[in-house]
Amino acid sequence: MDVVSLCQIMLAMDSGIDKIRYLLTTCFVLLILSCNSNNRTITRDAQRVIDCNMDDAVRLVNLSDICDSIAVIPLDDKHLVGTVNLIRSDESGIYLTTRNNILHSYGWDGKECFYIDRQGRALSDYLEIGDFALSERYIAIADPEGMKILLFDKGNGQYYKTIQVDFYPEDLAFINEETLAVNCGGVDGPRLVILDIEKEEVIDGYLSYDKIFSEPLMQPFATINGSVLYRIPFYNDFYSVSSGGKLEKSLSFDFKAKNFNVKDLKYINVMGFNFLIDSKGNACIDNMYTVNSMFAVYFKCQSISEDSQFLMLVDTLNGTKYLFDSETTNDDVLFYDIAPLPLFYDSNEKGFISVLYPNLWASAFDSIDEGRKNTPNYRKAISLFQTISKTENPAILVYRFKSPA
């Protein structure tokens, strides 16, 4: 039996009551990765290591130093979208969910293809959209509250079937057309489940948490070159997940002196809840995306700053690393200063995918000081805004990066 101590939960909150909520909800959980059946194998030697040493990273302030271009795709307002929760994309188009639990499908021209609005209590309805995943044929929607996974036709959004499960599905990823990887909770604690969607049965379950810890948060999936990756926190490692019951560590991010060390784990008790924390505040990845040779890695490092968030762009062709700090980054391309860092939701061969809200963009322009207005980039952004602002819906952003001179 292999046992690996892993897992953390980190949520970034702002101030006041949010900091209290942060303290109460942020916990670092001990993950036990066990192998207790003959067909289940776990490999812990990473096939690829990405150097994320901050000491020799090129620190950038202006986004234009590395941003080659940003394509802006206005979404038509046949149906109003509101606030976007999740974005998934592939060659067929852009799929997004909103706070009111509706899934919208758009072409890359921004034209709406269809939408799925089935919130309800019938078998073919969902109570909420916790997550969704795309395959060649299907859209799979996770309904944690309803303890079910719903399948829809990816081409037209028509309902296909519902898979009732005995766990709470939180995060989804298609391994192939017949198999889903599911991050879930339940009476046995949070775990990773491999689900056969045709036979509607669990193939295997891999991970369980030590129950002395409270409120563990599911870890999201990432996908690189068609492989589903499961993020292992603390160590910033990603394991590939196969339909045959194999977990293989395929990707590690090396922060050198800021890597997690087991000896830095400490226990605290808050209002009767046990928390396992990294007392040294080492680097901890929140999300990771990749386009071709470029990795975009969002992480926190509380030993450097308790409040800052960092974005490191790693060019694996030449090994150069570019580091943005949320406290100093200057968006001198779109002047969309609502978020301290460009916020990516997804990535594909087209670029890194984000979202822009025209009304917030207008507010950002109103607050720009006169010195920043006297630039060619500002005039380009204003011209673009005048086109985007004609629709009430958000716009999709596609970021492309270059190597600075």
C-alpha positions in Angstrom: 0.0 0.0 0.0 1.4 3.4 -1.0 0.6 6.3 1.4 1.3 9.9 0.5 0.5 12.8 2.7 -0.9 15.6 0.6 -3.7 18.1 0.2 -4.6 21.7 1.0 -7.4 24.1 0.7 -6.8 27.8 0.0 -9.3 30.5 -0.6 -8.4 34.1 -1.0 -10.7 36.6 0.6 -10.5 40.4 0.9 -10.9 42.0 4.3 -13.0 42.3 7.4 -15.6 39.5 7.6 -14.1 37.9 4.5 -10.8 37.4 6.4 -12.7 35.7 9.2 -14.5 33.5 6.6 -11.1 32.8 5.0 -9.8 31.6 8.4 -12.8 29.4 9.1 -13.0 27.8 5.6 -9.3 27.5 4.6 -7.9 24.2 5.7 -5.1 22.0 4.6 -6.1 18.4 4.5 -4.1 15.3 4.8 -4.8 13.2 1.7 -4.2 9.5 1.8 -3.5 8.1 -1.6 -3.9 4.3 -1.2 -3.4 1.4 -3.5 -5.5 -1.6 -2.4 -6.4 -3.5 -5.5 -4.3 -5.4 -7.9 -5.2 -3.4 -11.0 -4.5 0.0 -9.4 -1.1 1.4 -9.8 0.3 4.7 -8.6 3.5 6.2 -10.0 5.2 9.1 -8.2 8.1 9.9 -10.4 7.2 13.0 -12.5 7.8 12.7 -16.2 8.1 16.5 -16.5 9.3 19.2 -14.1 8.5 22.9 -14.7 11.0 25.3 -13.2 9.2 27.9 -11.2 12.0 29.4 -9.2 11.0 33.0 -8.4 14.6 34.1 -7.7 15.6 34.1 -11.4 12.2 35.0 -12.9 11.9 38.1 -15.0 9.7 40.4 -13.0 7.3 42.4 -15.2 4.9 45.2 -14.3 3.4 46.2 -17.7 1.2 43.6 -19.4 2.3 44.9 -22.8 5.8 43.7 -22.1 4.7 40.1 -22.9 1.2 40.3 -24.2 1.4 39.8 -28.0 -2.3 40.3 -28.6 -5.8 40.0 -27.1 -8.7 38.9 -29.3 -12.0 40.2 -28.1 -15.1 38.2 -29.0 -18.4 39.9 -28.1 -21.2 37.5 -27.1 -24.5 38.3 -28.8 -27.3 39.3 -26.5 -30.0 37.1 -27.8 -30.1 36.0 -24.2 -28.5 38.0 -21.4 -25.7 36.1 -19.6 -24.9 38.1 -16.5 -22.0 36.9 -14.4 -19.9 34.1 -15.8 -19.0 31.2 -13.4 -17.2 28.7 -15.6 -15.8 28.6 -19.2 -14.9 25.5 -21.2 -13.8 25.7 -24.9 -12.6 23.6 -27.7 -12.6 23.8 -31.5 -16.4 23.6 -31.6 -16.9 26.8 -29.6 -17.2 28.4 -26.2 -19.4 27.0 -23.4 -20.0 28.9 -20.2 -22.2 28.8 -17.1 -23.7 31.6 -15.2 -24.7 32.4 -11.6 -28.3 31.6 -12.4 -27.4 28.0 -13.4 -27.7 28.3 -17.2 -25.2 26.9 -19.7 -24.7 28.8 -22.9 -23.0 27.6 -26.1 -21.4 30.1 -28.5 -19.4 29.8 -31.7 -16.0 31.4 -31.9 -17.8 34.3 -33.7 -19.7 35.0 -30.6 -23.1 33.8 -32.0 -25.2 31.9 -29.6 -25.8 28.2 -30.6 -28.0 27.0 -27.8 -28.5 27.2 -24.1 -29.4 24.7 -21.4 -31.8 25.9 -18.7 -33.2 22.9 -16.8 -33.0 23.9 -13.1 -35.7 22.0 -11.3 -36.4 18.8 -9.4 -37.3 16.3 -12.1 -35.0 13.5 -13.0 -33.9 15.3 -16.2 -33.4 18.6 -14.3 -30.5 19.8 -12.1 -30.6 21.8 -8.9 -27.3 23.5 -9.6 -24.4 23.4 -12.0 -21.4 22.6 -9.9 -19.1 21.9 -12.9 -19.4 20.7 -16.5 -17.1 18.9 -18.9 -16.9 18.5 -22.7 -16.3 15.5 -24.9 -16.7 15.0 -28.6 -20.3 14.0 -28.2 -21.5 15.2 -24.7 -21.8 18.0 -22.3 -21.7 16.5 -18.8 -23.1 18.6 -16.0 -22.4 17.9 -12.3 -25.3 18.5 -9.9 -23.8 18.1 -6.4 -26.9 19.0 -4.6 -29.0 16.6 -6.6 -26.3 13.9 -6.5 -26.4 13.2 -10.2 -24.6 13.8 -13.5 -26.6 14.9 -16.5 -25.5 14.3 -20.1 -26.5 16.5 -23.0 -25.8 16.4 -26.8 -22.9 18.7 -27.4 -24.1 19.6 -30.9 -27.6 20.9 -30.0 -27.9 20.9 -26.2 -30.7 18.2 -26.2 -31.0 16.2 -23.0 -29.6 12.7 -23.2 -29.8 11.0 -19.8 -29.2 11.3 -16.1 -26.8 9.2 -14.0 -27.9 9.1 -10.4 -25.0 8.6 -8.0 -24.4 8.0 -4.3 -21.9 10.8 -3.9 -21.7 14.6 -4.5 -20.1 15.2 -7.8 -18.1 18.5 -7.7 -15.6 18.5 -10.6 -15.7 16.6 -13.9 -13.3 15.7 -16.7 -13.8 13.3 -19.6 -11.1 10.7 -19.8 -12.7 9.3 -23.0 -16.2 9.2 -24.5 -17.4 6.5 -22.1 -15.5 7.5 -18.9 -15.6 10.4 -16.5 -13.2 11.4 -13.8 -15.2 12.8 -10.9 -14.1 14.7 -7.9 -16.7 14.1 -5.3 -17.7 14.1 -1.7 -19.9 11.6 0.3 -20.2 9.5 3.4 -16.7 8.0 2.7 -15.2 11.5 2.4 -13.8 13.3 -0.6 -12.4 11.1 -3.3 -11.6 10.7 -7.0 -14.0 8.4 -8.8 -13.8 6.9 -12.3 -17.3 6.5 -13.7 -18.5 4.5 -16.7 -21.2 6.7 -18.1 -22.6 4.1 -20.5 -22.9 1.3 -17.9 -23.6 4.0 -15.2 -21.3 2.3 -12.7 -18.2 3.3 -10.7 -15.1 1.7 -12.2 -12.9 2.6 -9.2 -12.4 5.1 -6.4 -8.9 6.3 -5.5 -8.6 9.0 -2.9 -9.9 9.4 0.6 -9.3 12.1 3.3 -8.5 11.7 6.9 -11.8 12.4 8.6 -10.3 14.4 11.5 -10.1 17.4 9.1 -13.1 19.5 8.3 -14.6 20.9 5.0 -12.1 19.6 2.5 -12.4 21.2 -0.9 -12.3 19.2 -4.1 -9.3 19.7 -6.4 -10.1 20.8 -9.9 -8.9 19.0 -13.0 -6.6 20.3 -15.7 -6.1 18.9 -19.2 -2.8 18.9 -21.2 -2.6 17.3 -24.7 -5.8 15.3 -24.0 -4.7 13.9 -20.7 -6.7 14.5 -17.6 -4.6 15.8 -14.7 -5.6 15.8 -11.0 -3.8 18.4 -8.9 -2.1 17.2 -5.8 -1.8 20.2 -3.5 1.1 21.1 -1.1 3.6 19.5 -3.5 2.1 21.3 -6.6 2.1 17.9 -8.4 -0.3 16.8 -11.1 -1.3 13.1 -11.7 -2.6 11.8 -15.0 -5.8 9.8 -14.6 -6.5 6.9 -16.8 -9.7 4.9 -17.3 -7.8 1.7 -16.5 -7.2 2.5 -12.9 -3.8 4.1 -13.1 -2.5 7.3 -11.4 0.8 8.6 -12.7 2.6 11.7 -11.6 3.2 13.4 -14.9 3.9 17.0 -14.1 5.5 18.9 -11.2 6.2 22.6 -10.6 9.4 23.2 -8.8 9.5 26.5 -6.7 13.0 25.6 -5.3 13.3 27.2 -1.9 9.6 27.9 -1.8 8.6 24.2 -2.3 6.4 22.6 0.4 8.2 20.7 3.1 6.3 18.2 5.3 8.2 19.4 8.5 6.5 22.8 8.0 3.0 21.4 8.6 1.4 22.6 11.9 -2.0 21.9 13.5 -4.3 24.6 14.6 -7.8 24.4 16.1 -10.4 27.0 15.4 -13.8 26.8 17.0 -13.5 23.0 17.3 -12.3 22.4 13.8 -8.9 21.0 13.1 -6.8 22.6 10.4 -3.5 21.4 9.0 -1.5 24.4 7.7 1.8 25.1 6.0 3.4 27.3 8.7 6.1 28.6 6.3 3.7 29.9 3.7 5.3 28.1 0.8 4.3 28.5 -2.9 0.9 27.0 -3.6 -0.7 26.7 -7.0 -4.3 27.8 -7.4 -4.7 27.1 -11.1 -2.6 26.2 -14.1 -3.2 26.6 -17.9 -1.1 25.9 -20.9 -0.9 27.0 -24.6 1.7 25.3 -26.7 5.0 25.9 -24.9 3.7 28.5 -22.5 2.4 27.7 -19.0 0.4 30.2 -17.0 0.6 29.4 -13.3 -1.4 31.2 -10.6 -0.1 30.8 -7.1 0.1 32.3 -3.6 3.2 32.5 -1.5 2.3 33.9 1.9 6.0 33.9 3.1 6.5 36.7 0.5 3.1 38.4 0.8 -0.1 37.5 2.7 -2.3 39.4 0.2 -0.6 39.2 -3.1 -1.4 36.7 -5.8 1.2 35.8 -8.4 1.0 34.9 -12.1 4.1 33.2 -13.6 4.4 32.6 -17.3 6.9 29.9 -18.1 8.2 29.6 -21.6 9.3 25.9 -21.7 11.1 26.4 -25.1 13.8 28.7 -23.6 13.2 28.2 -19.9 12.5 31.8 -19.2 10.0 32.7 -16.5 8.0 36.0 -16.3 6.4 36.9 -13.0 3.5 39.3 -12.3 2.5 40.4 -8.8 -1.1 41.4 -8.2 0.1 44.5 -6.2 2.1 46.0 -9.0 0.7 44.7 -12.3 -0.3 47.4 -14.8 -2.8 46.5 -17.6 -1.6 48.9 -20.3 -3.2 46.8 -23.1 -6.9 46.9 -22.4 -6.8 49.1 -19.3 -9.2 46.6 -17.7 -8.1 47.2 -14.1 -11.0 45.5 -12.5 -8.9 42.4 -11.7 -5.3 42.8 -10.3 -4.1 40.1 -12.7 -5.5 38.7 -16.0 -7.9 36.1 -14.9 -7.9 32.9 -17.1 -10.8 30.5 -17.1 -9.6 28.0 -19.7 -7.0 27.6 -22.4 -6.7 25.9 -25.8 -4.6 26.2 -29.0 -6.1 29.7 -29.6 -4.8 31.1 -26.4 -5.7 31.8 -22.7 -9.4 32.4 -22.2 -10.8 35.1 -20.0 -14.0 37.3 -19.8 -14.6 41.0 -19.9 -17.7 42.9 -18.8 -18.4 46.1 -20.8 -20.0 48.0 -17.9 -17.0 47.3 -15.7 -14.7 48.2 -18.6 -16.4 51.6 -18.8 -15.8 52.1 -15.1 -12.1 51.3 -15.5 -11.8 53.8 -18.3 -13.5 56.5 -16.2 -10.9 56.0 -13.4 -7.8 56.1 -15.6 -5.5 59.1 -14.9 -4.5 61.5 -17.6 -1.0 60.2 -17.9 -2.0 56.7 -19.0 -4.4 58.1 -21.6 -1.7 59.6 -23.8 -0.6 56.3 -25.2 -1.2 54.4 -28.5 -2.5 51.4 -26.5 -5.1 53.5 -24.8 -6.4 54.8 -28.1 -6.6 51.2 -29.4 -8.5 50.1 -26.3 -11.0 53.0 -26.5 -11.7 52.2 -30.2 -12.2 48.5 -29.3 -14.5 49.4 -26.3 -16.7 51.5 -28.5 -17.5 48.4 -30.5 -17.8 46.0 -27.6 -20.1 48.3 -25.6 -22.9 47.9 -28.2 -23.8 44.6 -26.6 -25.0 44.1 -23.0 -23.4 40.7 -22.7 -19.8 40.0 -21.7 -17.0 39.5 -24.2 -14.6 36.6 -24.3 -10.9 37.5 -24.3 -8.2 35.3 -25.9 -4.7 36.2 -24.7 -1.6 35.4 -26.6 1.9 35.9 -25.1 5.3 36.6 -26.6 8.9 36.5 -25.3 9.9 40.0 -24.2 12.8 41.6 -26.1 
